[in-house]
Amino acid sequence: MKALVADAEWKPRESYAPGANEEKQKKALVGSQVWRNPTFNIKEVPAPDIRNDEVLIRVKACGICGSDTHLYETDDEGYIIFSGLTKLPCIMGHEFSGVVEKIGSRVTTLRPGDKVAVESIMWCGSCEICRSGAPNQCRNIELLGLSADGAFAEFAAVAERYCWKINELAERVPDDVVFDLGALIEPVGCAYNGIFISGGGFKPGAVVTVYGAGPIGLGAVALAKTAGASLVISFDVNNERAKIAGDMGADYSFNVFEMDGCSPADKVLELTRGSGADVQVEAAGAAPQTIPEMEKSLSAHGKIIYLGRAATSTPMYLDVLVSGANQVIGARGHAGYGIFPHIIRLLSSNKLDISRMITARYPFEKVIDALEASTERIDGKILIKM
């Protein structure tokens, strides 16, 4: 089968000492500290075999994630930007949907022909953290398409427990649309996890601001509106994504570079008549720029939900947290807690519309062109159609 394979040179920075397991397995806990001069090639590789608890999926649609863009991009020294778990070479791609082609002998909930969306957080289910109910923080985690072979390929093999049927969604929309929506459930699930699971949700009528109108930020906008936010305010750094955020349900959407000297914090306070925002979502991966604005415009008992992964430190004025009884909450992933089935139900019942975030579709043969286009950061979601 054809697949997009990423590879790079294992060359830890002088300032970074890989652990013994990292060195032995050539699996970096912080990819941006180790992998240098990446390459990307469409190759002919063997179709994956499946274990008895796995299914073979014919991939239909796979989205380009910011993590994929960060794997593709490099800094001035040639190191990848992605700061998470990475093992190369690896077939890229992790936001995907498809059709079950074959099932292992122990698979009981899926059958050939089922349409599925797939989690990319590959939790073990056996460690103490998983067994305590926090699969996104699994001690033995693998990341599909980053540390384990993914779905920019004709076929992908994944465990049954990571797959969720979208057959009911297929009853409402045509096949080409159902697979597009299925590929969006993973990034929207990250926003769902951040706001409603890690963040504990909010009361209907709350004010929500979202910094960063990439796919996860756009998912946060749509979910906040669906969940009853009275006001959703979005900020980004270009007009294209600001417009998409408005299309997704933001009441106000701003390009921060075109605000005539008004800061995001000032704008939030203006629109809320000084009360501030109840929930502030960081989906930009630009904490040094966004966190200070959030601090200045946070309501009493407000929450900052940090979703934008970046290997950075950011000073905070902690008295804000004390005086306002506020919270800063980190969140990773989309696994567990009924996240996938809840999103599927919202989509199937027409309560959630996320299709407008799709701004480009590329055939698989143009996947490297699509990766290059993603570095412009003007699209909502770029999909690869298999």
ABEGO torsion letter per residue (X at the ends): XBBBBBBBBBBBBAABBBBAAAAAAGBBABAAAABBGBBBBBBBBBBBBBBAABBBBBBABBBBBAAAAAAABBBAAGBBABABBBBOBBBBEABBBBBBABBBAABAABBBGBBBBBBABBBAGABAAAAAGBAAABAABBBBGAABBBABBABBBBBAAABBBAAAAAAABBAAAAAAAAAAAAAAAAAAAAAAAAAGEBBBGBBBBBBEABAAAAAAAAAAAAAGBABBBBBBABAAAAAAAAAAGBABBBBAAAAGGBBAAAAAAAAAGGAEBABBBBAAGBAAAAAAAAAAABBBGBBBBBABBBBBBBBBBAAAAAAAGBBBBBBBEABEGGAAAAAAAAAAAGABBAAAABABBBBAAAAAAAAAAAAAGABBBBBBBX
